Each structure stands twice: as structure tokens, then as C-alpha cells.
Amino acid sequence: MGEFRPVADALLYLAGSWRAERTVRDLAGTDDTADDTDEGTFTGTTTFSPLDEGGLLHHESGTFVWQGVARPAERTLRFLPGTAPGTADVRFADGRPFHDLDLTSGRWVTDHPCSADLYRGEFTVLDSDHWRTVWRVAGPAKDLVLTTDYARAD
């Protein structure tokens, strides 16, 4: 039994609304004990809606709780058709490149360099209504693991 579910078309699979639950673990300065790891949570909704020029507008909104303080949080990305059929070219809201995405095997690993830090993302399709991302952020100022579980809301 495989852990991933292949997806013929990433944009078709992602279209719609998803419930999103994220944990953010800050590993900087820890001595490998759970008590020293700062952890936050994000709970909200991620919606992939059609763009006029093709692709999907990704809008995420919800509540981020860090060190007991809850704040509203949101972000917007653009998922455009990729260079190969069924793939996507993910861009920030302002059009800057973020990463590529190919879910045809059900799993994708990609990198995004950001200044001196490196973001390595792993995308896993669990079934028709569930997928997960794990971003590992490493650099001189960051040592984070962000894990998001998505469940189809519509």
C-alpha cells in the first residue's frame, strides 16, 4: 500500500476550498527536548479559485497562535499552469516565482531559496480529499518546520 495518491492534474485536484491546520515549530536554540521547542498553530481555510488568465488564486485566511497570542493571518499565491501537463508554477501574489509543483506521482519535493535561508517543501497527496505540506526552513536566522494538513471543505 502506497502513502501517496498520484494526481493527473494538480490544478484540477486543488480547486475548491480546504480546511487547513498547520503547526509551526521553531527549532532554533533547542537542545532536542520538547520543552525548548517553540510551537505555534494556524487554523483556517485555503481556497483555490479560478483566475481569468488560467490557473488558480490561492487565498489562505485564519488564525495564527504563537506563544499564546492569537492573530489573524492570511496569504495569497498564484498557481499557474506549469511547463508540463498537470503541473503548476507557484508564484507569490506580486508575481515573483515561489516553486514548481508536480503531483503526478502523489509526492513532490521542491526548494525555494530566500536570502540566506532555504525552504524545502514536500507535498504529499494522501487521498482525494486530503493532502499535506511540510516545509523545512534552514538558514542562519531560521530553523523551522511547518506542517500543514488540508481536508477538502466542499
Steps between C-alpha positions, in 0.01 A plus 500: 500500500645837395501813711423735211229529242608606150314801359475549123439876525614700806279801424188288452571313826561817705200700373245579771514561873708320760519509878862563599670412828867590536759455770806722500795374699796730564798274564757781538688487827346173614687218669273231349249504786137577435498766774747716305314493168273796429187388321212689344185403316302633207137402443305629205383455145690481173300571185620438145279701264532537120708784356378672181832432325506133606624335815380551855510777758599349836369699796559384854348664804461403863651541844866455590577437868860551614607496866136523607421806286239457224522720190319502166719369219464478124698455182435491128683301233445437130505141372553525124517218243851350502724411208391133499135386485339475844773700678491847656728802523442655844555873533468756776211746469735758340606252229843402637580129459449280808528135390390239250245228579454160342261260675490237223676251732304616806811651659718799409810652660607851402730776624462876535810704586410813699797726580735284706227250591385192310139385503458133403139397446355151482148464362314172553156405368344259750167441322239690299412722798825530700852627431793626703791738468813499712734796462842479663663842528872513573740790503704727720194654665238226458453139599133420448269214408154594370256211453158565349221247465222582252153343491252578224226732626265487201 
